[in-house]
Protein backbone atom coordinates (compact mmCIF):
# COMPACT_ATOMS: atom_id res chain seq x y z
CA UNK A 1 0.00 0.00 0.00
CA UNK A 2 1.57 3.19 -1.21
CA UNK A 3 -0.99 5.90 -0.55
CA UNK A 4 -0.32 9.62 -0.77
CA UNK A 5 -1.83 12.44 1.26
CA UNK A 6 -2.35 16.00 0.06
CA UNK A 7 -3.58 19.02 1.99
CA UNK A 8 -6.95 20.33 0.88
CA UNK A 9 -6.52 23.27 -1.49
CA UNK A 10 -8.65 25.23 -3.96
CA UNK A 11 -7.20 23.03 -6.72
CA UNK A 12 -8.60 19.95 -4.92
CA UNK A 13 -12.04 21.40 -4.09
CA UNK A 14 -13.63 19.51 -6.99
CA UNK A 15 -11.93 16.27 -5.95
CA UNK A 16 -13.18 16.78 -2.40
CA UNK A 17 -16.81 17.39 -3.42
CA UNK A 18 -16.81 14.59 -6.01
CA UNK A 19 -15.39 12.17 -3.46
CA UNK A 20 -17.88 12.99 -0.70
CA UNK A 21 -20.76 13.37 -3.15
CA UNK A 22 -20.08 9.97 -4.68
CA UNK A 23 -20.07 7.88 -1.50
CA UNK A 24 -22.99 5.79 -0.27
CA UNK A 25 -24.04 7.03 3.16
CA UNK A 26 -26.83 4.45 3.50
CA UNK A 27 -25.73 3.76 7.10
CA UNK A 28 -26.23 7.46 7.94
CA UNK A 29 -28.30 9.16 5.21
CA UNK A 30 -28.22 12.58 6.88
CA UNK A 31 -24.45 12.66 6.27
CA UNK A 32 -24.85 12.43 2.49
CA UNK A 33 -25.21 16.17 2.06
CA UNK A 34 -22.91 17.36 4.84
CA UNK A 35 -19.71 17.94 2.85
CA UNK A 36 -18.04 18.39 6.26
CA UNK A 37 -19.67 21.79 6.69
CA UNK A 38 -21.51 20.87 9.92
CA UNK A 39 -18.79 21.79 12.41
CA UNK A 40 -18.09 25.05 10.58
CA UNK A 41 -21.69 26.21 11.06
CA UNK A 42 -23.39 27.77 14.05
CA UNK A 43 -26.98 27.43 12.87
CA UNK A 44 -29.54 25.53 14.91
CA UNK A 45 -29.93 21.79 14.45
CA UNK A 46 -33.32 22.42 12.83
CA UNK A 47 -31.86 24.86 10.30
CA UNK A 48 -28.97 22.47 9.63
CA UNK A 49 -31.31 19.54 8.95
CA UNK A 50 -33.23 21.67 6.43
CA UNK A 51 -30.14 22.66 4.46
CA UNK A 52 -29.66 20.83 1.19
CA UNK A 53 -26.60 18.94 0.06
CA UNK A 54 -26.14 21.47 -2.73
CA UNK A 55 -26.14 24.33 -0.22
CA UNK A 56 -23.53 22.55 1.89
CA UNK A 57 -21.47 21.68 -1.19
CA UNK A 58 -21.44 25.35 -2.24
CA UNK A 59 -20.51 26.46 1.29
CA UNK A 60 -17.72 23.87 1.39
CA UNK A 61 -16.27 24.99 -1.96
CA UNK A 62 -16.40 28.64 -0.87
CA UNK A 63 -14.75 27.73 2.45
CA UNK A 64 -12.01 25.75 0.69
CA UNK A 65 -11.38 28.58 -1.74
CA UNK A 66 -11.10 31.22 1.00
CA UNK A 67 -8.96 28.97 3.23
CA UNK A 68 -11.52 28.49 6.00
CA UNK A 69 -11.99 24.73 5.49
CA UNK A 70 -8.86 22.64 5.87
CA UNK A 71 -7.92 19.02 6.00
CA UNK A 72 -6.26 16.24 4.04
CA UNK A 73 -7.19 13.95 1.18
CA UNK A 74 -5.72 10.46 0.72
CA UNK A 75 -5.11 8.98 -2.71
CA UNK A 76 -4.39 5.58 -4.22
CA UNK A 77 -2.74 6.80 -7.42
CA UNK A 78 -5.21 9.35 -8.78
CA UNK A 79 -8.20 7.90 -6.92
CA UNK A 80 -9.34 9.80 -3.82
CA UNK A 81 -9.85 7.24 -1.04
CA UNK A 82 -10.14 9.28 2.14
CA UNK A 83 -10.71 12.61 3.86
CA UNK A 84 -9.75 14.01 7.24
CA UNK A 85 -10.98 17.38 8.50
CA UNK A 86 -8.16 19.11 10.37
CA UNK A 87 -8.13 22.78 11.32
CA UNK A 88 -7.63 25.30 14.09
CA UNK A 89 -10.21 24.48 16.78
CA UNK A 90 -11.57 28.03 16.52
CA UNK A 91 -12.68 27.34 12.93
CA UNK A 92 -14.99 24.57 14.16
CA UNK A 93 -17.59 27.00 15.48
CA UNK A 94 -20.05 24.30 16.53
CA UNK A 95 -17.66 22.77 19.10
CA UNK A 96 -15.10 25.50 19.88
CA UNK A 97 -17.04 26.97 22.81
CA UNK A 98 -17.55 23.56 24.39
CA UNK A 99 -13.79 23.00 24.48
CA UNK A 100 -12.55 26.46 25.47
CA UNK A 101 -12.08 25.34 29.09
CA UNK A 102 -9.49 22.87 27.77
CA UNK A 103 -7.88 24.82 24.93
CA UNK A 104 -7.71 28.20 26.64
CA UNK A 105 -5.74 30.75 24.67
CA UNK A 106 -3.38 28.18 23.19
CA UNK A 107 -3.08 27.50 19.45
CA UNK A 108 -4.83 24.13 19.19
CA UNK A 109 -5.53 22.07 16.09
CA UNK A 110 -8.52 19.76 15.88
CA UNK A 111 -9.09 16.58 13.91
CA UNK A 112 -12.81 15.89 13.64
CA UNK A 113 -13.94 13.91 10.57
CA UNK A 114 -12.59 10.88 8.74
CA UNK A 115 -14.39 9.64 5.66
CA UNK A 116 -12.63 6.57 4.25
CA UNK A 117 -13.80 4.86 1.07
CA UNK A 118 -15.41 1.51 2.02
CA UNK A 119 -12.96 -0.46 -0.15
CA UNK A 120 -10.03 1.02 1.78
CA UNK A 121 -11.22 0.74 5.37
CA UNK A 122 -9.02 -1.25 7.72
CA UNK A 123 -5.92 -0.52 5.63
CA UNK A 124 -4.39 2.29 7.68
CA UNK A 125 -5.75 5.20 5.61
CA UNK A 126 -7.23 7.02 8.63
CA UNK A 127 -3.99 6.55 10.57
CA UNK A 128 -2.01 7.97 7.65
CA UNK A 129 -4.35 10.99 7.44
CA UNK A 130 -4.08 11.56 11.20
CA UNK A 131 -0.29 11.36 11.07
CA UNK A 132 -0.18 13.94 8.25
CA UNK A 133 -2.59 16.22 10.12
CA UNK A 134 -0.42 16.10 13.26
CA UNK A 135 2.70 16.75 11.18
CA UNK A 136 0.94 19.71 9.55
CA UNK A 137 -0.10 21.17 12.89
CA UNK A 138 3.46 20.76 14.20
CA UNK A 139 4.92 22.48 11.11
CA UNK A 140 2.42 25.35 11.50
CA UNK A 141 3.48 25.98 15.11
CA UNK A 142 0.40 24.67 16.90
CA UNK A 143 0.74 24.00 20.63
CA UNK A 144 -1.44 20.88 20.72
CA UNK A 145 -4.02 18.79 18.87
CA UNK A 146 -7.45 17.81 20.19
CA UNK A 147 -9.94 15.23 18.96
CA UNK A 148 -13.28 13.85 20.10
CA UNK A 149 -13.63 10.14 19.32
CA UNK A 150 -16.64 8.17 20.46
CA UNK A 151 -16.18 5.39 23.00
CA UNK A 152 -18.28 2.94 20.98
CA UNK A 153 -16.36 3.35 17.74
CA UNK A 154 -17.11 -0.25 16.73
CA UNK A 155 -20.28 1.12 15.10
CA UNK A 156 -19.34 2.48 11.63
CA UNK A 157 -21.50 5.54 12.23
CA UNK A 158 -19.31 6.49 15.18
CA UNK A 159 -15.92 5.86 13.55
CA UNK A 160 -16.00 9.08 11.60
CA UNK A 161 -14.10 10.74 14.45
CA UNK A 162 -11.43 8.04 14.49
CA UNK A 163 -10.67 5.30 16.98
CA UNK A 164 -8.94 5.39 20.36
CA UNK A 165 -6.15 3.15 19.15
CA UNK A 166 -5.14 5.39 16.25
CA UNK A 167 -4.90 8.36 18.62
CA UNK A 168 -3.05 6.45 21.33
CA UNK A 169 -0.54 5.14 18.78
CA UNK A 170 0.48 8.74 18.04
CA UNK A 171 0.74 9.67 21.72
CA UNK A 172 -2.67 11.24 22.36
CA UNK A 173 -3.93 10.94 25.93
CA UNK A 174 -7.47 10.94 27.25
CA UNK A 175 -8.29 14.24 28.95
CA UNK A 176 -11.98 14.31 29.51
CA UNK A 177 -15.13 12.40 28.78
CA UNK A 178 -18.78 13.21 28.42
CA UNK A 179 -21.15 10.33 27.89
CA UNK A 180 -20.05 8.44 24.82
CA UNK A 181 -17.53 11.10 23.70
CA UNK A 182 -13.95 11.42 24.86
CA UNK A 183 -11.51 14.30 24.52
CA UNK A 184 -8.09 13.17 23.31
CA UNK A 185 -5.09 15.53 23.51
CA UNK A 186 -1.62 15.58 21.99
CA UNK A 187 0.85 18.11 23.31
CA UNK A 188 3.09 19.46 20.54
CA UNK A 189 4.97 22.04 22.62
CA UNK A 190 5.98 22.13 26.23
CA UNK A 191 4.10 24.76 28.22
C-alpha positions, 0 to 999 in steps of 0.5 A: 500500500503506497498511498499519498496524502495531500492538503486540501486546497482550492485546486482539490475542491472539486476532488473533495466534493466529487469524493464525498458526493459519490459515496454511499451514506446508507448507514447514515443518510443525513451525512450524504449532504454534509460535505463536512460543513456541519462543524463550521456552522453555528446554525440551529440543528433544525436549520442544519437539517433543512439545508440541502446537500447542494447548499452545503457543497457550495458552502464547502467549496467557498470555504475551501477557496477562501482557506476556511476549510482545511484538511487532508485527502488520501489517494491511491494513485489518482483515486481519492480514497479518504478525507480528514478534517483538520483545522484550528479548533476556533474554525470549528464554530459548533464545538469550539465553545464547548472546548474552550475550558481545555484549549484556553488561549493556546493555538490548538488544532482539531481533527474531527472527521474521517471519511474513508472509502469503504474499499479502503477501510481497515488498511491504515488510511485514517492513521495515515491521514491523522499522522499527516494532520499532526505533522501539519499542525506541528509544522504550522506551530500549533501548541497541541491537537485535540480530537473527540472520538466516540467510546463505541467506535465499533459502530461504523456511524461512530468511527467518523471521528477516528478510533482510540487506538489510532490516537493512542498510537500517536501519543494522544492521551485521554483528557476528559469524557462526556457520555459516549464522547472522549476528549483526546489531547496531543501536546506538541509544545511544552508549556 
